[in-house]
């Protein structure tokens, strides 16, 4: 059977990680602009000031995408290129940049997917309380509506948030990402609720301002879980554990159900409501109606997972990883089964077409003596994971798209430029691009499976 004929094959990126031009042409400051310039926050003192210089090199990079057979490109808009202060005055040079990117993609036969928010929150709004301020709901809606008005004549697919688990959990609870705060649990659940309301408000604003029919999705993340065997008891225990809420800790934001049940099912998970009751803001029926606006697809970023078994008492527990288990270049585990069971569990629960909005691996890539970049581990990784995703589609999971993270080696947040996730190598001193072996492998894979 294989992947369906209209399956979307793409690559993903984010504005701050590739664009550079951090203070050019009227762009306002984001929290990442500020955070990366503060000493000690980023490995080796790296910043995204230049990154891959996509802002100036986008035509060449899009041409390269076409040569590599890429069918779709998921990119984020830098909020402060459109609204330098987050709200209010529009920056026409920023508007033109993204318009030019979209036109160039379409000219090269590449379908644009716009992600509205990939972590680079406006610094001017952060000084007003950021996501903790309930006005953030209308701020984000204003921005989302404007983006829809500007680009929906040419762009069909929009994504509200990328990985809220990360920008809330890391940015406000652990304090290791921008803006670098460590707030109380009471504040963290208020932030979470505001972000979810902002999502719903953005969906309304996108549809209201759209110039043509659009499709809207959402792209959370979280490690997947997969059963150690396919007996009914272990599968059901794994499913239950995957969607259960963790107890209060500094890792509490890392779960699927708290971030996705309200969006798709219109309710917070019961176990979370009980465990977190003393920290929760007032949650109204109107809030839940707002949060659960109809979506057209459900995105999920999946990189790895944990194997689950039953202990002697019948409880679902994680299987200890084997000594010397397979790892990526940044020490993440290689667990292909997560791309079968993750989509399967998500589709069965949320009943929306699944798009894998990010999947890929970091590796210690080098330019070899033949001036090429050979990355057999990445090819093996992508092949194994896509085999599992194809198996999921063959077993009835409605998977409609897959995006490799990422096209170009780029700024990987607090890791700076130390982790290379791209299928195209970037020499950051010269900005030269060298497609890796995996880029050519992915091209052949797309050609074979898109027939």
C-alpha positions in Angstrom: 0.0 0.0 0.0 2.5 2.6 1.1 2.0 6.3 1.5 -1.0 7.9 -0.1 -0.7 9.7 -3.4 -1.2 13.2 -2.0 1.2 12.7 0.9 3.2 15.8 1.7 7.0 15.4 1.7 8.9 18.3 3.2 11.6 19.8 5.3 11.1 22.1 8.3 12.9 25.1 9.7 12.4 28.1 12.1 13.0 31.8 11.7 15.5 32.4 14.5 17.5 29.3 13.7 18.3 30.2 10.1 17.4 33.7 9.1 20.1 35.9 10.7 19.6 39.6 9.9 18.5 39.9 13.5 18.4 43.7 13.5 17.9 44.5 9.8 15.1 46.2 7.9 13.0 47.3 10.9 12.9 43.9 12.7 12.2 44.3 16.4 13.9 42.4 19.2 12.7 38.9 20.2 13.4 37.2 23.5 15.9 35.0 21.8 17.8 38.1 20.4 18.2 39.3 24.0 18.7 35.9 25.7 21.4 34.8 23.2 23.4 38.0 23.8 23.5 37.5 27.6 26.7 35.9 28.7 26.6 32.2 29.5 23.2 31.3 28.0 24.4 29.7 24.8 27.2 27.3 24.2 30.4 29.0 23.1 28.7 32.4 23.2 26.9 31.7 19.9 24.0 33.7 18.7 21.5 33.7 15.9 22.6 37.1 14.6 23.7 35.6 11.3 22.8 31.9 11.6 22.5 30.6 8.0 21.8 34.0 6.5 18.6 32.7 5.0 17.3 36.3 5.0 19.8 37.1 2.2 20.3 33.7 0.7 16.7 32.4 0.5 16.5 32.3 -3.3 19.6 30.0 -3.5 18.3 27.8 -0.7 14.9 27.4 -2.3 16.5 26.6 -5.6 18.5 23.9 -3.7 15.3 22.6 -2.2 13.9 22.2 -5.7 17.0 20.4 -6.9 16.7 18.0 -3.9 13.1 17.2 -4.8 11.5 18.8 -1.7 7.8 19.1 -2.1 6.9 21.3 0.9 8.6 23.7 3.2 7.5 24.3 6.8 9.0 27.6 8.0 8.1 30.0 10.8 7.4 33.7 10.6 9.5 35.9 12.9 6.7 37.8 14.7 8.9 40.9 15.1 9.6 41.1 11.4 5.9 41.8 10.9 5.2 43.6 14.2 8.5 45.0 15.6 6.8 45.7 18.9 4.6 42.6 18.8 1.4 44.7 18.1 0.6 47.9 16.4 2.7 49.2 13.5 3.4 46.8 10.7 6.9 46.6 9.2 6.5 46.5 5.4 10.0 45.3 4.8 9.3 42.3 6.9 6.0 41.7 5.1 7.8 41.8 1.8 10.5 39.4 2.9 8.0 36.6 3.6 6.0 37.5 0.6 9.1 37.0 -1.5 9.9 33.7 0.2 6.4 32.4 -0.5 6.5 33.5 -4.2 9.9 31.9 -4.6 8.7 28.6 -3.1 5.6 28.5 -5.4 7.8 29.4 -8.4 9.9 26.3 -7.6 6.9 24.0 -7.0 7.3 23.9 -3.3 4.2 24.1 -1.0 4.6 26.6 1.8 3.5 25.7 5.4 3.6 28.7 7.7 4.2 28.2 11.5 3.2 31.3 13.3 5.2 30.8 16.4 8.5 29.0 16.9 9.7 30.4 20.2 10.9 34.0 19.2 8.4 36.0 21.3 8.5 39.8 20.9 10.7 41.4 23.6 8.5 44.4 23.8 5.5 42.2 24.8 7.7 40.1 27.1 8.3 43.3 29.1 4.5 43.6 29.5 4.3 40.1 31.0 4.5 38.0 27.9 2.5 34.8 28.0 1.7 35.4 31.7 -0.3 38.5 30.7 -3.8 37.4 29.6 -3.7 40.1 26.9 -1.2 37.8 25.1 -4.3 36.0 23.8 -5.4 39.0 21.8 -1.8 40.0 20.9 -1.2 36.6 19.3 -4.6 36.7 17.5 -3.8 40.1 16.1 -0.6 38.8 14.7 -2.1 35.6 13.4 -4.9 37.5 11.7 -2.5 39.8 9.9 -0.3 36.9 8.7 -3.5 35.2 7.3 -4.6 38.5 5.6 -1.2 38.9 4.1 -0.4 35.5 2.8 -3.5 33.2 2.6 -4.0 34.2 -1.0 -1.0 31.9 -1.7 -0.6 29.8 1.4 -3.1 27.1 2.3 -1.5 25.5 5.4 -1.0 27.3 8.7 0.3 26.0 12.1 -0.3 28.0 15.3 2.3 26.8 17.8 5.4 24.7 17.5 6.3 22.7 20.6 4.6 24.6 23.5 6.1 22.0 25.8 9.5 23.4 24.9 9.0 27.2 24.9 6.9 27.0 28.1 8.7 24.2 29.9 12.2 25.3 29.1 11.6 29.0 28.9 9.4 29.6 32.0 9.8 26.6 34.3 13.3 25.2 33.8 14.7 28.6 32.8 17.1 27.3 30.3 15.6 28.8 27.2 14.5 32.4 26.4 13.3 34.3 28.3 15.1 32.3 31.0 12.5 32.5 33.8 11.8 30.1 36.6 8.2 30.9 37.6 5.9 29.3 40.1 3.6 26.3 39.3 0.7 28.6 39.6 2.1 30.9 37.0 3.1 28.1 34.7 -0.4 26.8 34.5 -1.7 30.3 33.8 0.9 30.6 31.0 -0.2 27.2 29.6 -3.9 28.3 29.7 -3.1 31.6 28.0 -1.1 29.8 25.3 -4.0 27.4 24.6 -6.5 30.3 24.4 -4.1 32.1 22.1 -4.1 29.1 19.9 -7.9 29.1 19.7 -8.0 32.8 19.1 -5.4 32.5 16.3 -7.5 29.8 14.6 -10.5 32.1 14.6 -8.4 35.0 13.3 -6.7 33.0 10.6 -10.1 31.8 9.2 -11.7 35.2 9.6 -9.0 37.0 7.6 -8.2 34.2 5.1 -8.6 35.3 1.5 -9.1 31.7 0.4 -10.0 28.4 2.2 -7.1 27.4 4.6 -6.1 24.4 6.6 -5.0 24.9 10.2 -3.0 22.6 12.4 -1.0 22.6 15.7 2.5 21.1 16.3 3.2 20.0 19.8 5.9 17.5 20.8 6.8 14.9 23.4 8.6 11.6 23.5 6.4 8.8 22.2 5.9 5.5 23.9 5.8 2.0 22.4 4.9 -1.4 23.9 7.5 -4.1 24.4 5.2 -6.6 22.7 1.8 -6.4 21.0 -0.3 -8.2 23.6 -3.6 -6.3 24.3 -2.6 -5.7 27.9 0.8 -4.1 27.2 -0.6 -2.0 24.3 -3.4 -0.6 26.4 -1.1 0.0 29.3 1.3 1.9 27.0 -1.5 3.9 25.5 -2.7 4.9 29.0 0.8 5.9 30.1 1.4 7.9 26.9 -1.6 10.1 27.7 -1.3 10.3 31.4 -0.2 13.5 33.2 3.0 13.4 35.2 3.1 14.5 38.8 4.2 18.0 39.7 7.9 18.5 39.1 10.0 20.8 37.0 9.2 18.4 34.1 5.5 18.8 34.4 5.0 20.4 31.1 6.3 17.4 29.2 3.2 15.5 28.4 0.9 15.0 25.5 -2.6 15.1 27.0 -2.4 18.4 28.9 -1.4 20.2 25.7 -3.6 18.4 23.2 -6.8 17.1 24.9 -8.0 20.7 25.3 -7.2 21.6 21.7 -8.9 18.6 20.1 -11.2 17.1 22.7 -12.3 20.4 24.4 -11.3 19.3 27.9 -8.3 19.1 30.1 -7.4 15.5 31.1 -9.1 14.4 34.4 -6.0 13.1 36.1 -4.2 16.4 35.5 -7.1 18.5 36.8 -7.0 16.5 40.0 -3.2 16.5 40.5 -2.7 20.2 39.5 -5.9 21.6 41.1 -4.2 23.9 43.6 -2.2 25.6 40.8 -4.8 26.0 38.1 -6.4 29.3 37.0 -10.1 29.7 36.7 -11.1 27.6 33.6 -14.5 28.4 32.1 -16.7 26.7 29.5 -16.1 29.7 27.2 -12.3 29.1 27.6 -12.6 25.5 26.5 -14.9 26.4 23.5 -12.3 28.9 22.4 -9.4 26.5 22.8 -11.0 23.7 20.9 -11.6 25.4 17.6 -11.9 22.9 14.7 -8.6 21.9 13.2 -7.8 20.3 9.8 -4.7 18.3 10.9 -2.8 17.4 14.0 1.0 17.9 13.8 3.4 16.2 16.1 7.2 16.5 16.4 8.6 13.0 17.1 12.3 12.2 17.5 12.4 9.3 20.0 10.5 7.3 22.6 10.5 5.0 25.5 9.7 1.3 25.5 7.0 0.2 28.0 6.4 -3.1 29.7 4.3 -4.5 32.6 6.0 -5.2 35.9 5.1 -8.1 38.1 2.3 -6.1 39.7 0.8 -5.3 36.2 2.0 -1.6 36.2 3.2 0.1 33.1 6.9 0.9 33.5 9.7 1.9 31.2 12.1 -0.7 30.0 15.7 0.2 30.9 17.7 1.1 27.8 20.4 -1.5 26.9 24.0 -0.8 27.5 25.5 0.9 24.5 22.1 1.7 23.0 22.0 3.5 19.7 22.4 7.3 20.0 22.5 10.3 17.7 25.3 12.8 17.7 23.7 14.8 20.5 23.1 11.6 22.6 19.4 11.2 21.8 18.2 7.6 21.7 17.4 6.0 18.3 14.0 4.4 18.6 12.3 3.9 15.2 9.2 2.2 16.7 8.1 5.6 18.1 7.1 6.6 14.6 4.7 3.7 14.4 3.1 3.8 17.8 3.2 7.6 18.3 1.1 8.4 15.3 -1.1 5.3 15.9 -2.0 6.3 19.5 -2.5 10.0 18.5 -4.7 9.2 15.6 -6.9 6.8 17.6 -7.3 9.4 20.3 -7.7 12.6 18.3 -9.1 11.3 15.0 -7.4 14.0 12.9 -5.0 13.5 9.9 -1.5 13.2 11.4 1.4 15.3 10.1 4.9 14.5 11.4 6.0 18.1 11.6 9.5 17.3 12.7 11.7 14.2 12.7 15.4 13.8 12.2 18.7 13.6 13.9 21.9 15.4 14.8 25.2 14.0 13.8 28.9 14.9 13.9 29.1 15.6 10.2 32.4 16.6 8.5 33.4 17.5 5.0 35.5 14.6 3.8 38.6 14.6 1.6 36.4 14.2 -1.4 34.7 17.5 -0.5 31.4 15.6 0.2 29.5 15.0 3.5 28.8 11.3 4.1 26.2 10.7 6.8 25.3 7.0 6.7 23.9 7.1 10.2 21.3 9.8 9.2 20.3 7.8 6.2 19.9 4.7 8.3 17.9 6.7 10.9 15.5 8.2 8.3 15.0 4.9 6.6 14.2 3.0 9.8 11.8 5.7 11.1 10.0 6.1 7.7 9.6 2.3 7.5 7.7 2.5 10.8 5.6 5.4 9.6 4.7 3.6 6.4 3.7 0.6 8.5 1.4 2.9 10.5 -0.2 4.1 7.3 -0.7 0.6 6.1 -2.4 -0.2 9.4 -5.0 2.5 8.9 -3.4 5.6 10.5 -4.2 8.6 8.5 -0.8 10.2 8.1 -0.8 13.0 5.5 2.7 14.5 5.7 6.3 14.2 7.0 8.8 17.0 7.4 12.5 16.3 8.0 14.2 18.4 10.7 15.9 20.1 9.0 17.1 21.4 5.7 20.2 23.3 6.8 22.5 22.9 9.7 21.5 25.8 12.0 21.5 27.5 15.3 20.2 24.8 17.8 19.1 27.1 20.7 21.3 26.7 23.8 23.5 24.2 21.9 24.5 27.0 19.5 26.1 25.6 16.3 27.3 22.4 17.9 24.5 20.1 16.7 24.1 19.5 13.0 20.6 18.4 12.2 20.5 19.4 8.5 20.5 17.3 5.4 22.6 20.1 4.0 25.9 21.0 5.5 26.5 24.7 6.3 30.0 26.1 6.6 29.2 29.0 9.0 32.4 31.0 8.0 31.7 31.0 4.3 27.9 30.2 4.3 28.7 27.5 1.7 26.0 24.8 1.4 27.0 21.2 0.8 24.1 18.7 0.4 24.9 15.6 2.5 24.4 12.0 1.2 21.1 12.0 3.2 19.8 14.8 1.0 20.2 12.8 -2.1 18.8 9.7 -0.3 15.7 11.7 0.7 15.3 12.9 -2.9 15.2 9.3 -4.1 12.9 8.2 -1.3 10.4 10.9 -2.2 10.6 10.1 -5.9 10.0 6.4 -5.2 7.1 7.0 -2.7 5.4 9.9 -4.5 4.6 7.8 -7.6 
